Amino acid sequence: MGPGGGVSAREAVRRLALVAVVVAAACATTGSRKQLVESAGTALGCPVEKMEVAAVSSTTHWVRGCGQVATFTLECGVADCTWKLQGKPVKRPTAAAPK
């Protein structure tokens, strides 16, 4: 215990680290690739089997499907994490028709 009967700084850091591990584990479970693709399918109006996912970072992914691309970020709360659409999906450029 710290001065005055409180928690020591070392104990506080240990507890904070434990909470971070629990939150990360929850994110790994609830912020799954399946949930990402399902959210993207709804946002893009595209069947799940036509989705392509590219990781930009551990918390940001681009999803392509049905001629569109969208950016999703993993947002975590106290108990869970979900993939959230950032902005609006944009049409993916296609090759120009020959003249």
C-alpha positions as CSV (number, residue, x, y, z in Angstrom):
1,M,0.0,0.0,0.0
2,G,1.0,3.5,-0.6
3,P,1.1,6.4,1.8
4,G,-2.2,7.0,3.6
5,G,-3.4,3.5,2.9
6,G,-4.0,4.0,-0.8
7,V,-2.7,1.8,-3.7
8,S,0.9,2.2,-4.6
9,A,1.9,3.6,-8.0
10,R,3.4,0.2,-8.9
11,E,0.1,-1.6,-8.0
12,A,-1.9,1.0,-10.0
13,V,0.2,0.4,-13.1
14,R,-0.2,-3.4,-12.7
15,R,-4.0,-3.0,-12.4
16,L,-4.1,-0.7,-15.4
17,A,-2.1,-3.2,-17.5
18,L,-4.5,-6.0,-16.5
19,V,-7.4,-3.9,-17.6
20,A,-5.7,-3.2,-21.0
21,V,-5.2,-7.0,-21.5
22,V,-8.8,-7.7,-20.8
23,V,-10.0,-5.0,-23.2
24,A,-7.6,-6.2,-25.9
25,A,-8.9,-9.7,-25.5
26,A,-12.5,-8.4,-25.8
27,C,-11.5,-6.6,-29.0
28,A,-10.0,-9.6,-30.5
29,T,-13.2,-11.5,-29.9
30,T,-15.8,-8.9,-30.8
31,G,-13.9,-6.9,-33.4
32,S,-13.5,-10.0,-35.6
33,R,-12.9,-10.1,-39.4
34,K,-16.3,-11.7,-39.7
35,Q,-17.9,-8.7,-38.0
36,L,-15.9,-6.3,-40.2
37,V,-17.0,-8.1,-43.4
38,E,-20.6,-8.2,-42.3
39,S,-20.5,-4.4,-41.5
40,A,-18.8,-3.7,-44.9
41,G,-21.4,-5.8,-46.7
42,T,-24.2,-3.7,-45.3
43,A,-22.3,-0.4,-45.9
44,L,-21.5,-1.3,-49.5
45,G,-24.7,-3.2,-50.3
46,C,-22.6,-6.1,-51.4
47,P,-22.6,-9.8,-50.7
48,V,-20.0,-10.9,-48.0
49,E,-18.4,-13.4,-50.4
50,K,-17.4,-10.5,-52.8
51,M,-15.5,-8.6,-50.1
52,E,-11.7,-8.1,-50.1
53,V,-10.0,-6.8,-46.9
54,A,-6.7,-5.1,-46.7
55,A,-5.1,-4.2,-43.4
56,V,-3.7,-0.7,-43.2
57,S,-2.9,-1.2,-39.5
58,S,-4.2,-3.4,-36.7
59,T,-7.1,-1.0,-36.2
60,T,-7.7,0.3,-39.7
61,H,-8.8,-1.8,-42.7
62,W,-9.9,-1.1,-46.3
63,V,-12.7,-3.2,-47.6
64,R,-13.4,-3.5,-51.3
65,G,-16.5,-5.0,-53.0
66,C,-19.0,-4.4,-55.8
67,G,-16.9,-1.6,-57.3
68,Q,-16.6,0.4,-54.0
69,V,-14.0,0.8,-51.3
70,A,-14.5,1.8,-47.7
71,T,-12.3,2.5,-44.6
72,F,-13.2,0.9,-41.3
73,T,-11.6,1.5,-37.9
74,L,-11.8,-0.7,-34.8
75,E,-13.3,1.2,-32.0
76,C,-13.2,-0.3,-28.5
77,G,-15.5,0.5,-25.5
78,V,-15.3,-0.9,-22.0
79,A,-16.7,-4.3,-22.9
80,D,-16.4,-4.7,-26.7
81,C,-15.0,-3.5,-30.0
82,T,-16.7,-2.9,-33.3
83,W,-15.6,-2.0,-36.8
84,K,-17.0,1.5,-37.7
85,L,-17.3,2.9,-41.2
86,Q,-15.2,6.1,-41.6
87,G,-16.8,8.5,-44.1
88,K,-18.7,7.2,-47.0
89,P,-17.8,4.3,-49.4
90,V,-16.3,5.6,-52.7
91,K,-16.5,4.1,-56.1
92,R,-13.4,2.3,-57.1
93,P,-11.9,3.6,-60.4
94,T,-12.3,1.2,-63.3
95,A,-10.2,1.0,-66.4
96,A,-11.3,3.4,-69.1
97,A,-12.9,1.9,-72.2
98,P,-10.7,2.0,-75.3
99,K,-11.5,4.8,-77.8
